[in-house]
Amino acid sequence: MSRCPLTLLVVLGLLGGCAGKLAVETDASPVRAKVGDDVVLKCQFSVPQPPVDLSQLVVQWFHRGGQLVEFDNVVSGSRPGANLNVEGLRSGNAALYLSKVTPESAGNYRCYVTYAPDVRIKQVVLQVEDPAKLPAEEPEAVAPHACAPDPDPLVLEKLDQALTLLQQISRTLEAAGAGGGGAA
């Protein structure tokens, strides 16, 4: 039975357990831009014990279900024009830099910040105005072929709270198991 707390921690890690003091803030939504603009989507984080240890940090940005850019010791990306600044990461700046946005750039963006073992997820909405189109011609917010709508931020917050509570319970059980020394 001494494995139960460890198993719970592993499960929490896979689900994105969120205990600790990692804090993440994003822009107030929506962020507005015009076609062709360069845009910065804020994702500012602070760690429990500065300075930021980049070997413990993973940052990922997603849009419409696809990963745009990731930092995991190096910056890699799958979308041209999307980037992170490594020097910014050292000071807690995980902003996503988008160059020359298009109408397809509009939508929900998620910033995942992992600072081992904590994970935080924040969302920001980008609205892109196309001055060449009349308001009546604007496409639907979600294309019929797009991924399922993003969950409500309140749901994400409640999930974050539940995972924090589970991790606290796991730590209490682990401490009780280490101090009890009894066999099961």
Long-range contacts (C-beta under 8 A, 24 or more apart in sequence): 1-177, 1-184, 2-177, 2-184, 4-173, 5-170, 5-171, 5-173, 5-174, 5-177, 6-174, 8-166, 8-169, 8-170, 8-173, 9-117, 9-167, 9-170, 9-174, 12-163, 12-166, 12-167, 12-170, 13-117, 15-163, 16-112, 16-119, 16-121, 16-163, 17-117, 17-118, 17-119, 17-163, 17-164, 17-166, 17-167, 18-118, 18-119, 18-120, 18-160, 18-163, 18-164, 18-167, 19-117, 19-118, 19-163, 19-164, 19-167, 19-168, 19-171, 20-48, 20-115, 20-117, 20-118, 21-47, 21-48, 21-118, 22-46, 22-47, 22-48, 22-113, 22-115, 22-118, 22-119, 22-120, 23-120, 24-94, 24-111, 24-113, 24-120, 24-121, 24-122, 25-122, 26-111, 26-122, 26-123, 26-124, 27-124, 29-123, 29-124, 29-125, 30-124, 30-125, 30-126, 30-127, 31-124, 31-125, 31-126, 31-127, 32-127, 32-129, 33-101, 33-105, 33-126, 33-127, 33-128, 33-129, 34-128, 34-129, 34-130, 34-131, 35-101, 35-102, 35-103, 35-128, 35-129, 35-130, 35-131, 35-132, 36-100, 36-101, 37-100, 37-101, 37-128, 38-97, 38-98, 38-99, 38-100, 38-101, 39-97, 39-98, 39-101, 39-105, 39-126, 40-95, 40-96, 40-97, 40-98, 41-95, 41-96, 41-98, 41-109, 41-111, 41-124, 41-126, 42-95, 42-124, 43-93, 43-94, 43-95, 43-96, 43-111, 43-113, 43-122, 43-124, 44-92, 44-93, 44-94, 44-95, 45-92, 45-94, 45-113, 45-115, 45-120, 46-92, 47-92, 47-115, 51-90, 52-89, 52-90, 52-91, 52-92, 52-115, 54-86, 54-89, 54-90, 56-115, 56-116, 57-89, 57-113, 57-114, 57-115, 58-112, 58-113, 58-114, 59-84, 59-89, 59-94, 59-111, 59-112, 59-113, 59-114, 60-111, 60-112, 60-114, 61-96, 61-109, 61-110, 61-111, 61-112, 62-109, 62-110, 62-112, 63-105, 63-107, 63-108, 63-109, 63-110, 64-107, 64-108, 64-146, 64-147, 65-146, 65-147, 68-96, 68-109, 69-96, 98-126, 101-126, 101-128, 102-128, 103-128, 103-130, 103-133, 103-139, 106-141, 107-141, 107-142, 108-150, 110-150, 120-160, 121-156, 121-160, 123-150, 123-153, 123-156
